[in-house]
Amino acid sequence: MATTQSVQLDVADLQQRVQDVYRQVAQEPHRSYHFEMGRALAARLGYPAELLDLIPAEALDSFAGVGYFLDLAAPRVGDRVLDLGSGSGTDSFAAAALVGPTGRITGVDMTDAQLAKAERLRAAAGLQHVRFRSGHIERLPLPDACVDLIISNGVINLSADKAAVFAEAFRVLRPGGRLALADIVAARALAESITCNAELWAACVGGAAQIDDYHESIETAGL
């Protein structure tokens, strides 16, 4: 009798593939990738030119976001902001300009090359109210109720445990805090042959959750 065996996503393989891709994005931003990058992309997505002018050019070179949401996020002067999957720092630096020196920006990323680049650019710009920390967005290295605003750009789709990401977001947000993000979602559920393929996840395809399921994960977390 024939049996059907469910295929499982190799999470360790996925994380390694994602780190490999985004290490290259940090170190070799001008090579060819399967996604757009750079200042031109940011401008096309809606980032105002005057805001882009305040972001280190090298950070923008490695920008690989999927949308502009800072108008929705509406960072306020003095806000404590967390950037999930901060990469080379484009959105962290943008938020830093908007919250001013009395605010606090924390970027969390799991790729050492991205963190090193972002930290180098932060130090060169003298931004004392910005910090970058190594960590996974499913297990944030932050205490409870410590931030006013969480932002993320094209990163949560790469996580194999989106429920954990949103649960952690809820944990670190203070009461009345806000979540604003841009991400890749799917109109309908993807086939198992796609969702269990780590290479397609790393290519920002396999991890695209069905949009209703994505919303449910957010709401279940309490957000």
VEXKOLBA-782975 format. One record per residue: x, y, z of N, C-alpha, C in turn. Coordinates in pm, 1 decimal, padded with zeros to 6 digits. Layout:
BEGIN
(dokol (X; Y; Z); (X; Y; Z); (X; Y; Z))
...
***
This chain:
BEGIN
(dokol (00085.0; -00119.0; 00000.0); (00000.0; 00000.0; 00000.0); (00088.8; 00124.3; 00000.0))
(dokol (00058.4; 00216.4; -00087.1); (00136.7; 00339.0; -00097.3); (00107.5; 00429.3; 00021.5))
(dokol (00211.0; 00495.4; 00071.0); (00194.9; 00590.3; 00181.2); (00248.2; 00726.5; 00139.3))
(dokol (00194.2; 00829.1; 00201.4); (00239.6; 00964.8; 00173.3); (00315.4; 01017.5; 00293.6))
(dokol (00437.5; 01058.0; 00272.9); (00519.2; 01108.8; 00380.8); (00531.8; 01260.3; 00366.9))
(dokol (00500.4; 01332.8; 00473.2); (00509.0; 01477.7; 00469.7); (00655.3; 01521.3; 00465.3))
(dokol (00683.8; 01615.8; 00380.4); (00818.1; 01671.8; 00368.8); (00832.3; 01784.8; 00470.1))
(dokol (00945.9; 01789.4; 00540.9); (00969.5; 01891.8; 00641.0); (01075.4; 01989.8; 00592.1))
(dokol (01056.3; 02116.5; 00624.2); (01155.9; 02217.8; 00593.0); (01275.4; 02201.2; 00686.2))
(dokol (01394.1; 02201.0; 00630.3); (01516.9; 02194.6; 00708.5); (01550.6; 02336.6; 00753.5))
(dokol (01515.3; 02368.9; 00877.4); (01528.6; 02507.5; 00925.6); (01675.3; 02548.9; 00933.8))
(dokol (01761.6; 02458.7; 00977.0); (01903.9; 02491.4; 00985.7); (01960.2; 02522.5; 00847.7))
(dokol (01920.1; 02444.6; 00748.9); (01963.5; 02468.5; 00611.2); (01910.7; 02603.0; 00562.2))
(dokol (01784.9; 02632.7; 00596.1); (01726.1; 02760.9; 00556.6); (01805.7; 02877.5; 00614.1))
(dokol (01834.7; 02872.6; 00743.3); (01906.9; 02982.5; 00805.4); (02044.2; 03000.8; 00743.0))
(dokol (02111.1; 02890.3; 00713.2); (02243.0; 02900.3; 00650.9); (02233.8; 02961.8; 00512.3))
(dokol (02133.4; 02922.5; 00435.2); (02116.2; 02978.1; 00300.9); (02085.0; 03127.8; 00306.8))
(dokol (01999.3; 03166.3; 00400.8); (01965.8; 03308.5; 00415.2); (02089.9; 03387.8; 00453.8))
(dokol (02167.0; 03336.6; 00547.6); (02288.7; 03405.7; 00588.0); (02388.4; 03415.7; 00472.9))
(dokol (02399.0; 03311.4; 00392.8); (02490.4; 03313.8; 00278.6); (02450.4; 03423.4; 00179.4))
(dokol (02320.4; 03430.3; 00150.1); (02272.7; 03531.0; 00054.1); (02298.4; 03671.1; 00106.7))
(dokol (02262.8; 03695.3; 00232.2); (02269.5; 03832.2; 00282.7); (02410.6; 03872.2; 00326.9))
(dokol (02499.2; 03775.8; 00345.3); (02640.6; 03808.6; 00359.2); (02691.6; 03867.3; 00227.3))
(dokol (02653.5; 03805.6; 00117.4); (02692.6; 03857.6; -00013.3); (02630.2; 03994.2; -00039.3))
(dokol (02505.3; 04011.8; 00002.3); (02438.3; 04141.2; -00015.4); (02515.6; 04251.6; 00055.9))
(dokol (02566.3; 04220.9; 00175.5); (02643.5; 04320.0; 00250.5); (02778.5; 04346.3; 00187.3))
(dokol (02846.3; 04241.2; 00145.1); (02984.1; 04254.6; 00098.8); (02996.5; 04285.6; -00049.7))
(dokol (02899.4; 04240.7; -00128.4); (02905.8; 04260.3; -00273.7); (02771.6; 04312.7; -00326.4))
(dokol (02734.0; 04434.2; -00287.2); (02600.5; 04483.4; -00322.3); (02578.7; 04510.6; -00470.5))
(dokol (02685.6; 04519.1; -00547.0); (02668.7; 04555.6; -00688.1); (02669.8; 04436.0; -00782.8))
(dokol (02676.7; 04314.3; -00727.6); (02666.0; 04197.9; -00813.7); (02518.7; 04172.0; -00845.2))
(dokol (02490.2; 04074.8; -00930.7); (02352.7; 04045.5; -00971.5); (02287.1; 03949.3; -00871.9))
(dokol (02163.0; 03985.3; -00830.6); (02085.0; 03900.6; -00739.6); (01947.4; 03875.3; -00801.4))
(dokol (01871.1; 03786.3; -00736.2); (01737.5; 03755.8; -00787.6); (01635.5; 03858.6; -00741.1))
(dokol (01680.0; 03963.5; -00671.1); (01591.8; 04070.5; -00626.0); (01661.6; 04204.3; -00651.3))
(dokol (01581.7; 04309.8; -00657.0); (01637.4; 04443.5; -00675.9); (01702.3; 04493.1; -00547.4))
(dokol (01793.2; 04587.8; -00564.4); (01860.8; 04646.2; -00449.2); (01896.9; 04791.3; -00478.2))
(dokol (01929.5; 04864.2; -00371.5); (01990.1; 04994.8; -00387.0); (01897.6; 05113.2; -00369.5))
(dokol (01954.6; 05232.4; -00383.2); (01880.5; 05356.3; -00364.3); (01767.4; 05370.5; -00465.7))
(dokol (01792.0; 05329.3; -00589.3); (01687.6; 05341.6; -00691.7); (01563.9; 05261.4; -00651.9))
(dokol (01584.9; 05142.2; -00595.3); (01472.7; 05061.5; -00547.8); (01399.7; 05133.6; -00436.0))
(dokol (01473.6; 05186.5; -00339.7); (01411.2; 05257.0; -00227.9); (01327.3; 05374.8; -00277.2))
(dokol (01379.0; 05448.3; -00372.8); (01305.1; 05562.5; -00427.3); (01178.5; 05515.3; -00497.0))
(dokol (01189.2; 05405.6; -00571.0); (01071.0; 05353.9; -00642.3); (00964.7; 05305.6; -00545.1))
(dokol (01006.8; 05253.6; -00429.9); (00912.1; 05205.8; -00328.8); (00844.2; 05319.5; -00253.3))
(dokol (00898.6; 05440.2; -00265.2); (00832.6; 05554.1; -00202.5); (00911.4; 05626.9; -00096.4))
(dokol (01034.5; 05586.7; -00069.7); (01116.4; 05658.9; 00027.7); (01143.1; 05800.3; -00023.6))
(dokol (01113.1; 05903.6; 00055.0); (01137.3; 06041.2; 00010.3); (01286.5; 06067.0; -00010.5))
(dokol (01319.3; 06142.7; -00112.9); (01459.4; 06170.2; -00144.5); (01530.3; 06236.5; -00027.7))
(dokol (01459.6; 06326.8; 00043.0); (01524.0; 06396.8; 00153.9); (01557.2; 06302.1; 00268.8))
(dokol (01480.9; 06194.2; 00282.1); (01511.9; 06094.2; 00385.1); (01628.4; 06007.0; 00339.7))
(dokol (01628.9; 05968.6; 00213.1); (01738.3; 05887.3; 00161.0); (01871.6; 05960.8; 00171.6))
(dokol (01868.4; 06092.1; 00159.0); (01991.6; 06170.7; 00169.5); (02053.5; 06162.6; 00308.9))
(dokol (01974.2; 06123.6; 00410.0); (02022.1; 06116.2; 00547.7); (02076.1; 05978.3; 00584.3))
(dokol (02064.9; 05884.5; 00490.5); (02107.4; 05745.9; 00513.6); (02243.8; 05723.6; 00450.0))
(dokol (02338.8; 05660.2; 00518.4); (02468.9; 05632.3; 00456.6); (02453.7; 05561.1; 00322.5))
(dokol (02527.0; 05609.3; 00222.9); (02513.1; 05555.3; 00087.5); (02544.7; 05406.5; 00081.5))
(dokol (02640.8; 05360.7; 00161.9); (02675.2; 05218.6; 00159.0); (02563.8; 05131.2; 00215.1))
(dokol (02489.0; 05184.5; 00309.3); (02373.5; 05109.6; 00359.2); (02270.3; 05095.8; 00248.9))
(dokol (02245.6; 05204.5; 00178.2); (02149.1; 05201.1; 00068.3); (02192.6; 05106.1; -00042.6))
(dokol (02322.3; 05094.6; -00065.1); (02370.5; 05001.4; -00167.5); (02320.1; 04859.9; -00140.8))
(dokol (02308.8; 04822.3; -00011.3); (02266.2; 04687.2; 00026.1); (02119.1; 04679.8; 00063.5))
(dokol (02043.8; 04784.4; 00035.6); (01900.5; 04783.4; 00067.6); (01827.6; 04686.6; -00024.1))
(dokol (01749.7; 04595.3; 00035.5); (01675.0; 04495.9; -00041.9); (01533.3; 04482.5; 00012.5))
(dokol (01474.6; 04594.2; 00053.5); (01340.8; 04592.5; 00109.0); (01234.0; 04571.2; 00003.5))
(dokol (01110.0; 04558.3; 00050.5); (00999.2; 04529.6; -00041.1); (00889.6; 04636.0; -00035.2))
(dokol (00906.2; 04737.6; 00049.4); (00802.6; 04840.8; 00057.8); (00848.1; 04957.7; 00143.0))
(dokol (00770.3; 05066.7; 00137.7); (00794.2; 05182.3; 00222.6); (00678.8; 05192.6; 00321.5))
(dokol (00710.7; 05195.4; 00450.2); (00606.3; 05191.7; 00552.1); (00629.2; 05292.3; 00663.7))
(dokol (00733.3; 05372.4; 00653.9); (00764.0; 05463.8; 00763.1); (00659.1; 05573.3; 00778.3))
(dokol (00584.1; 05602.2; 00671.3); (00473.0; 05696.1; 00685.9); (00363.7; 05633.5; 00773.2))
(dokol (00340.6; 05503.3; 00756.7); (00245.4; 05431.1; 00841.0); (00299.2; 05417.2; 00983.6))
(dokol (00426.8; 05388.3; 00995.8); (00488.1; 05371.0; 01127.9); (00487.4; 05501.3; 01206.5))
(dokol (00502.1; 05612.4; 01138.1); (00500.7; 05745.7; 01199.4); (00589.9; 05753.8; 01322.6))
(dokol (00720.9; 05728.3; 01306.5); (00810.9; 05740.6; 01422.5); (00803.0; 05880.9; 01482.5))
(dokol (00797.5; 05888.0; 01614.6); (00787.2; 06015.7; 01684.3); (00919.8; 06049.3; 01750.0))
(dokol (00944.6; 06176.7; 01768.1); (01065.3; 06219.5; 01837.2); (01070.8; 06151.6; 01973.7))
(dokol (01183.2; 06086.6; 02002.2); (01201.4; 06018.7; 02129.5); (01158.4; 05874.0; 02132.2))
(dokol (01098.9; 05822.3; 02025.5); (01053.0; 05682.9; 02022.9); (01169.9; 05585.4; 02036.7))
(dokol (01142.0; 05471.9; 02100.3); (01233.1; 05357.8; 02103.8); (01186.6; 05261.3; 01994.5))
(dokol (01271.9; 05238.4; 01894.9); (01233.3; 05163.9; 01775.4); (01318.0; 05038.3; 01763.1))
(dokol (01252.7; 04928.4; 01726.7); (01320.2; 04801.7; 01699.8); (01302.1; 04766.1; 01553.6))
(dokol (01413.0; 04737.4; 01485.1); (01411.3; 04698.4; 01344.2); (01442.4; 04549.7; 01335.0))
(dokol (01342.3; 04469.6; 01296.5); (01358.3; 04324.5; 01285.6); (01425.2; 04289.2; 01152.7))
(dokol (01543.0; 04228.1; 01160.1); (01615.3; 04196.0; 01037.6); (01670.8; 04322.5; 00975.0))
(dokol (01753.9; 04393.9; 01049.6); (01795.6; 04529.3; 01011.6); (01895.7; 04534.7; 00897.6))
(dokol (01957.6; 04422.2; 00862.4); (02047.8; 04420.8; 00748.6); (02160.8; 04521.0; 00764.5))
(dokol (02189.9; 04593.4; 00658.7); (02296.2; 04693.8; 00662.1); (02249.9; 04827.3; 00718.5))
(dokol (02124.4; 04834.0; 00761.7); (02081.2; 04947.4; 00841.7); (01996.3; 05054.0; 00777.3))
(dokol (01951.9; 05035.6; 00653.7); (01877.9; 05143.0; 00586.2); (01760.1; 05192.9; 00668.6))
(dokol (01671.1; 05102.9; 00710.3); (01552.0; 05147.7; 00783.8); (01586.6; 05193.3; 00925.3))
(dokol (01688.7; 05134.6; 00984.6); (01732.2; 05180.9; 01116.7); (01784.1; 05323.9; 01108.7))
(dokol (01864.4; 05352.5; 01007.1); (01918.1; 05487.1; 00992.0); (01807.0; 05586.9; 00957.4))
(dokol (01711.4; 05543.3; 00876.4); (01598.0; 05630.5; 00843.9); (01517.9; 05662.4; 00969.5))
(dokol (01489.3; 05559.5; 01049.4); (01414.6; 05580.3; 01172.7); (01492.1; 05669.9; 01268.7))
(dokol (01624.5; 05654.1; 01272.7); (01707.3; 05736.4; 01360.6); (01694.6; 05884.3; 01326.1))
(dokol (01686.9; 05913.9; 01197.4); (01670.8; 06053.0; 01155.8); (01534.7; 06108.1; 01197.5))
(dokol (01434.3; 06020.3; 01201.5); (01298.3; 06064.5; 01231.8); (01271.9; 06077.8; 01381.3))
(dokol (01334.4; 05994.2; 01463.4); (01309.7; 06001.6; 01608.2); (01403.3; 06099.4; 01677.5))
(dokol (01511.9; 06136.2; 01609.8); (01604.4; 06232.1; 01668.0); (01693.5; 06171.7; 01774.8))
(dokol (01789.1; 06249.6; 01826.7); (01887.5; 06197.4; 01921.7); (01829.8; 06156.3; 02056.3))
(dokol (01707.1; 06197.5; 02087.4); (01645.1; 06153.9; 02213.1); (01577.1; 06018.1; 02199.1))
(dokol (01566.7; 05968.8; 02077.3); (01510.5; 05836.5; 02054.3); (01617.0; 05729.4; 02066.6))
(dokol (01576.1; 05606.5; 02039.8); (01668.3; 05493.1; 02049.4); (01630.9; 05392.1; 01941.9))
(dokol (01727.2; 05353.2; 01860.7); (01703.7; 05255.3; 01754.8); (01785.6; 05130.8; 01783.8))
(dokol (01721.2; 05014.2; 01779.8); (01790.8; 04886.6; 01792.6); (01761.4; 04802.6; 01669.7))
(dokol (01865.3; 04765.3; 01598.8); (01851.0; 04675.4; 01485.8); (01898.2; 04536.6; 01524.4))
(dokol (01819.2; 04434.4; 01492.3); (01856.1; 04295.6; 01521.9); (01868.7; 04218.6; 01391.7))
(dokol (01980.0; 04147.4; 01375.5); (02001.4; 04069.3; 01254.1); (02085.7; 03947.8; 01289.3))
(dokol (02073.5; 03840.4; 01209.6); (02146.8; 03717.2; 01238.4); (02268.9; 03698.4; 01149.4))
(dokol (02294.2; 03792.1; 01057.0); (02404.3; 03777.3; 00962.1); (02520.2; 03868.5; 01001.9))
(dokol (02633.2; 03808.5; 01037.1); (02745.7; 03885.1; 01090.1); (02793.8; 03993.6; 00994.4))
(dokol (02798.1; 03963.7; 00864.9); (02848.8; 04062.0; 00768.8); (02758.0; 04184.2; 00761.9))
(dokol (02627.5; 04163.3; 00770.8); (02534.6; 04275.1; 00772.1); (02553.7; 04358.9; 00898.5))
(dokol (02564.2; 04292.7; 01012.5); (02583.9; 04363.4; 01138.3); (02713.7; 04443.1; 01136.7))
(dokol (02820.2; 04383.8; 01086.1); (02949.4; 04452.3; 01082.3); (02942.3; 04576.5; 00994.8))
(dokol (02876.2; 04564.5; 00881.5); (02864.4; 04679.9; 00792.3); (02780.3; 04789.5; 00856.0))
(dokol (02666.4; 04750.8; 00913.4); (02579.0; 04849.0; 00976.4); (02650.1; 04919.7; 01091.9))
(dokol (02723.3; 04844.9; 01173.1); (02793.6; 04903.5; 01287.0); (02904.8; 04997.7; 01240.2))
(dokol (02976.2; 04959.1; 01135.7); (03080.1; 05047.1; 01080.8); (03021.7; 05179.1; 01033.3))
(dokol (02908.6; 05171.5; 00964.6); (02844.0; 05292.6; 00913.7); (02786.4; 05376.2; 01028.4))
(dokol (02734.6; 05309.5; 01129.9); (02682.9; 05381.6; 01247.1); (02793.2; 05460.3; 01315.7))
(dokol (02907.5; 05393.0; 01337.1); (03019.4; 05458.2; 01403.9); (03071.5; 05575.6; 01321.9))
(dokol (03081.6; 05556.3; 01190.8); (03131.6; 05663.8; 01104.3); (03039.2; 05785.1; 01106.7))
(dokol (02908.4; 05760.3; 01120.7); (02810.3; 05869.8; 01123.4); (02794.9; 05929.3; 01263.2))
(dokol (02855.4; 05865.7; 01364.4); (02847.1; 05916.9; 01500.0); (02708.5; 05910.2; 01560.2))
(dokol (02632.8; 05807.8; 01524.9); (02495.0; 05795.0; 01572.8); (02493.1; 05718.3; 01704.9))
(dokol (02498.5; 05791.9; 01814.2); (02505.0; 05730.2; 01945.4); (02372.5; 05667.3; 01988.2))
(dokol (02261.8; 05708.0; 01924.0); (02131.1; 05655.4; 01963.9); (02087.7; 05535.6; 01879.7))
(dokol (02181.8; 05478.9; 01803.4); (02155.8; 05360.1; 01722.0); (02248.0; 05248.3; 01769.2))
(dokol (02195.1; 05126.8; 01778.2); (02277.6; 05010.8; 01810.2); (02230.7; 04892.6; 01727.0))
(dokol (02321.9; 04802.6; 01698.0); (02289.4; 04681.5; 01623.1); (02330.3; 04560.3; 01706.4))
(dokol (02238.9; 04463.0; 01714.1); (02261.9; 04345.5; 01797.6); (02243.1; 04218.1; 01716.9))
(dokol (02326.1; 04120.2; 01745.9); (02315.0; 03989.3; 01682.9); (02202.3; 03911.5; 01749.4))
(dokol (02118.0; 03850.1; 01668.3); (02009.9; 03770.6; 01724.4); (01913.5; 03725.5; 01617.5))
(dokol (01819.7; 03639.0; 01659.1); (01715.5; 03589.1; 01570.3); (01583.9; 03657.7; 01606.1))
(dokol (01505.1; 03689.4; 01506.4); (01381.0; 03762.0; 01532.9); (01276.6; 03675.1; 01601.3))
(dokol (01298.3; 03543.5; 01603.2); (01209.7; 03453.1; 01677.8); (01246.8; 03447.3; 01826.9))
(dokol (01365.7; 03496.2; 01862.0); (01414.5; 03495.0; 02001.3); (01491.1; 03625.0; 02023.1))
(dokol (01420.4; 03731.5; 02044.7); (01483.3; 03863.2; 02050.6); (01567.2; 03880.6; 02177.1))
(dokol (01685.9; 03938.8; 02162.6); (01773.3; 03960.5; 02278.9); (01738.7; 04091.1; 02350.7))
(dokol (01609.8; 04106.4; 02384.0); (01560.0; 04229.9; 02444.7); (01463.7; 04196.9; 02558.0))
(dokol (01452.9; 04285.0; 02658.1); (01359.0; 04262.5; 02768.0); (01215.2; 04293.6; 02727.7))
(dokol (01122.4; 04258.1; 02813.1); (00980.7; 04283.3; 02788.5); (00951.5; 04433.8; 02783.5))
(dokol (00852.0; 04470.1; 02702.1); (00793.3; 04604.3; 02701.7); (00898.0; 04715.8; 02697.1))
(dokol (00991.1; 04702.3; 02603.2); (01102.5; 04797.7; 02600.2); (01102.2; 04889.3; 02478.4))
(dokol (01012.3; 04869.0; 02382.3); (01012.7; 04952.5; 02261.8); (00873.3; 05007.9; 02233.1))
(dokol (00872.5; 05123.5; 02166.8); (00747.2; 05190.1; 02129.8); (00699.0; 05148.2; 01991.1))
(dokol (00793.3; 05112.1; 01904.2); (00761.1; 05086.2; 01763.9); (00851.2; 04975.8; 01711.3))
(dokol (00791.5; 04879.7; 01641.6); (00866.9; 04775.6; 01571.9); (00845.8; 04791.7; 01422.7))
(dokol (00956.8; 04787.5; 01347.9); (00951.0; 04794.0; 01202.4); (01023.4; 04672.5; 01144.4))
(dokol (00990.5; 04637.6; 01021.3); (01057.4; 04527.9; 00952.8); (01027.0; 04537.8; 00803.9))
(dokol (01126.1; 04503.5; 00722.8); (01110.4; 04522.1; 00578.5); (01158.7; 04399.4; 00501.7))
(dokol (01062.5; 04317.4; 00456.4); (01094.9; 04203.8; 00371.5); (01174.5; 04094.9; 00441.3))
(dokol (01151.3; 04075.1; 00571.1); (01232.3; 03981.4; 00648.7); (01149.2; 03869.2; 00709.1))
(dokol (01031.4; 03899.1; 00759.6); (00953.1; 03798.1; 00831.8); (00917.2; 03680.9; 00740.7))
(dokol (00903.1; 03706.2; 00610.3); (00875.3; 03595.7; 00517.4); (00987.4; 03492.3; 00516.9))
(dokol (01108.3; 03531.3; 00559.2); (01220.8; 03439.1; 00560.8); (01221.9; 03350.0; 00685.4))
(dokol (01136.9; 03381.3; 00782.5); (01133.0; 03303.3; 00906.1); (01044.9; 03179.8; 00890.6))
(dokol (01093.8; 03068.9; 00945.9); (01015.9; 02944.7; 00943.3); (00913.7; 02939.2; 01056.6))
(dokol (00918.2; 03035.8; 01147.8); (00826.2; 03036.3; 01262.8); (00771.4; 03177.5; 01282.0))
(dokol (00680.8; 03215.7; 01195.3); (00625.7; 03351.1; 01200.2); (00545.6; 03375.5; 01327.7))
(dokol (00480.9; 03271.3; 01379.9); (00406.8; 03286.6; 01505.0); (00500.3; 03330.4; 01616.8))
(dokol (00620.9; 03273.3; 01619.9); (00718.7; 03311.1; 01722.0); (00765.8; 03454.2; 01702.4))
(dokol (00781.5; 03496.3; 01577.5); (00823.1; 03634.5; 01549.6); (00721.5; 03732.9; 01606.2))
(dokol (00594.4; 03708.7; 01578.7); (00491.7; 03802.7; 01624.6); (00471.2; 03793.5; 01776.1))
(dokol (00488.1; 03673.7; 01833.0); (00479.5; 03660.9; 01978.5); (00590.7; 03739.8; 02046.1))
(dokol (00710.8; 03735.7; 01989.7); (00822.3; 03813.4; 02043.0); (00799.0; 03963.5; 02024.1))
(dokol (00741.9; 03999.9; 01910.9); (00710.2; 04141.1; 01888.3); (00613.7; 04191.7; 01995.8))
(dokol (00513.2; 04111.9; 02024.4); (00416.7; 04149.7; 02128.3); (00485.2; 04161.0; 02264.3))
(dokol (00576.1; 04069.5; 02292.1); (00643.6; 04069.2; 02421.9); (00726.1; 04195.6; 02444.4))
(dokol (00799.6; 04239.4; 02343.0); (00891.1; 04352.5; 02363.0); (00824.9; 04488.3; 02343.1))
(dokol (00704.1; 04490.7; 02284.6); (00633.2; 04617.5; 02268.7); (00574.1; 04662.6; 02402.3))
(dokol (00586.9; 04789.0; 02430.6); (00520.0; 04843.0; 02548.7); (00369.6; 04848.2; 02520.9))
(dokol (00283.9; 04857.1; 02623.8); (00140.0; 04872.9; 02601.0); (00112.1; 04994.9; 02514.3))
(dokol (00032.4; 04976.3; 02411.1); (00004.4; 05085.2; 02318.9); (00107.6; 05102.9; 02210.3))
(dokol (00208.5; 05012.1; 02206.3); (00311.6; 05020.5; 02103.5); (00257.5; 04985.1; 01965.7))
(dokol (00338.5; 05009.5; 01863.0); (00294.4; 04991.5; 01723.8); (00387.5; 04897.1; 01648.0))
(dokol (00328.8; 04829.4; 01550.3); (00401.9; 04742.1; 01458.6); (00371.6; 04787.9; 01317.2))
(dokol (00475.2; 04814.2; 01237.6); (00456.8; 04854.3; 01098.0); (00561.5; 04781.4; 01014.4))
(dokol (00515.8; 04714.3; 00908.9); (00610.3; 04635.5; 00831.1); (00569.3; 04625.7; 00685.0))
(dokol (00666.9; 04588.3; 00604.6); (00644.0; 04550.1; 00465.8); (00695.0; 04407.6; 00451.4))
(dokol (00621.6; 04324.4; 00378.4); (00662.0; 04184.7; 00367.5); (00605.0; 04124.3; 00239.7))
(dokol (00645.0; 04002.1; 00213.3); (00595.9; 03926.2; 00098.3); (00495.4; 03823.4; 00148.4))
(dokol (00373.7; 03825.5; 00093.3); (00270.1; 03729.0; 00128.4); (00212.4; 03670.5; 00000.1))
(dokol (00133.1; 03566.2; 00015.2); (00073.6; 03499.3; -00100.4); (-00078.2; 03508.9; -00094.6))
(dokol (-00139.6; 03519.8; -00209.8); (-00285.8; 03526.5; -00215.3); (-00348.5; 03393.7; -00175.1))
(dokol (-00280.5; 03282.9; -00202.9); (-00330.0; 03151.2; -00162.3); (-00213.1; 03068.6; -00111.6))
(dokol (-00244.2; 02964.7; -00035.9); (-00140.7; 02881.7; 00024.2); (-00051.8; 02819.5; -00083.5))
(dokol (00079.0; 02817.0; -00058.3); (00173.1; 02760.3; -00153.0); (00181.0; 02608.7; -00136.5))
(dokol (00219.3; 02541.4; -00243.0); (00231.7; 02394.8; -00241.0); (00345.4; 02352.9; -00148.4))
(dokol (00333.3; 02232.5; -00093.7); (00436.0; 02180.1; -00003.2); (00571.5; 02171.7; -00071.9))
(dokol (00571.7; 02146.3; -00201.8); (00698.1; 02137.3; -00275.6); (00772.7; 02269.8; -00275.5))
(dokol (00700.8; 02378.7; -00252.2); (00761.7; 02511.6; -00242.7); (00795.4; 02545.0; -00098.7))
(dokol (00698.7; 02524.8; -00008.8); (00718.3; 02565.9; 00130.6); (00820.0; 02480.1; 00204.6))
(dokol (00852.8; 02362.8; 00153.2); (00951.6; 02277.3; 00217.4); (01086.7; 02281.3; 00146.9))
(dokol (01104.5; 02377.3; 00057.2); (01228.1; 02392.2; -00018.9); (01306.4; 02510.9; 00037.2))
(dokol (01414.7; 02483.1; 00110.5); (01491.8; 02589.9; 00175.2); (01549.5; 02687.6; 00074.0))
(dokol (01586.4; 02638.5; -00044.1); (01641.6; 02727.4; -00146.4); (01538.0; 02830.8; -00190.6))
(dokol (01412.5; 02788.0; -00205.5); (01307.0; 02881.2; -00245.3); (01271.9; 02976.5; -00130.8))
(dokol (01281.4; 02930.7; -00005.9); (01261.4; 03022.0; 00107.8); (01366.2; 03131.4; 00104.4))
(dokol (01491.8; 03093.1; 00087.7); (01600.6; 03190.4; 00086.1); (01587.3; 03287.0; -00029.8))
(dokol (01516.7; 03244.1; -00135.1); (01492.2; 03329.7; -00250.9); (01366.6; 03415.3; -00232.6))
(dokol (01314.6; 03421.3; -00108.6); (01197.4; 03504.1; -00075.1); (01071.1; 03457.5; -00146.1))
(dokol (01062.1; 03326.6; -00172.8); (00943.7; 03270.8; -00238.2); (00872.4; 03173.2; -00145.0))
(dokol (00945.2; 03071.3; -00097.5); (00883.7; 02963.1; -00021.5); (00823.6; 03004.0; 00110.4))
(dokol (00871.2; 03114.1; 00168.6); (00822.2; 03154.8; 00299.2); (00706.8; 03252.2; 00296.9))
(dokol (00653.9; 03279.7; 00179.7); (00542.6; 03374.4; 00168.9); (00415.1; 03309.5; 00222.6))
(dokol (00371.1; 03352.8; 00339.3); (00251.5; 03295.7; 00400.9); (00125.8; 03343.4; 00328.6))
(dokol (00023.2; 03260.4; 00329.2); (-00106.0; 03302.7; 00276.2); (-00153.8; 03421.9; 00361.2))
(dokol (-00205.6; 03523.1; 00297.8); (-00227.0; 03650.5; 00366.1); (-00321.5; 03639.5; 00485.5))
(dokol (-00426.4; 03557.7; 00475.7); (-00516.7; 03542.0; 00590.1); (-00445.8; 03474.1; 00707.8))
(dokol (-00361.2; 03374.7; 00677.2); (-00284.4; 03308.4; 00781.8); (-00185.6; 03405.8; 00845.8))
(dokol (-00128.6; 03492.6; 00764.1); (-00034.1; 03593.1; 00812.9); (-00103.8; 03687.0; 00911.2))
(dokol (-00221.4; 03735.4; 00871.8); (-00298.5; 03823.3; 00961.1); (-00337.1; 03750.2; 01089.3))
(dokol (-00373.0; 03623.1; 01076.0); (-00412.6; 03545.8; 01194.4); (-00296.6; 03531.0; 01291.6))
(dokol (-00174.9; 03512.0; 01238.6); (-00057.6; 03500.6; 01326.0); (-00035.3; 03629.5; 01404.2))
(dokol (-00058.1; 03741.7; 01338.6); (-00043.0; 03871.3; 01404.3); (-00146.8; 03887.0; 01514.3))
(dokol (-00271.1; 03855.9; 01481.8); (-00379.4; 03873.0; 01579.0); (-00367.6; 03774.4; 01695.4))
(dokol (-00328.6; 03651.1; 01666.4); (-00313.1; 03551.1; 01771.8); (-00205.6; 03592.7; 01871.9))
(dokol (-00104.7; 03662.7; 01824.2); (00001.3; 03710.1; 01912.8); (-00045.6; 03820.4; 02006.2))
(dokol (-00162.6; 03878.2; 01975.9); (-00216.2; 03985.3; 02058.4); (-00196.8; 04123.6; 02002.2))
(dokol (-00142.4; 04130.7; 01879.8); (-00114.5; 04259.7; 01818.2); (-00238.4; 04317.3; 01748.3))
***
